Amino acid sequence: IYLRMCYVEDSSTPLTFYQLIFSNAFPFLRKCILEELPPFNASYRWSSSPSILVLTINGMPLTTYFHVLISCPNLRHLHWSHVRYTDIDTVSI
C-alpha cells in the first residue's frame, strides 16, 4: 500500500496522520511520501511502523529525522529533500 500526502492547509490534519502512520495504524503501508506538511510534534511518542520500507520526506525540519528512524526500523530507502533547519528557514540539499 502506498500513501502520498502533500500540502494541507489545516495544521491539525497532518498531525493526526503522523500519529497514525508512525504508530502502525496502517500495517500494510509500504511506501509513504510526505511533502510540504507542518513539522512533526516532537512530544508525540510513536510506536513502531515496521511495515514502512520506503519513505520520502520533503520540507520537514531536520529534527524529525531521529523520530522517523526510530519509528521505522525496517526502512530500506529514505529520501529527505529540502530540509528545514527551523520552522521558518529552508535549505535544499
Disulfide bonds with the S-S distance in Angstrom:
none
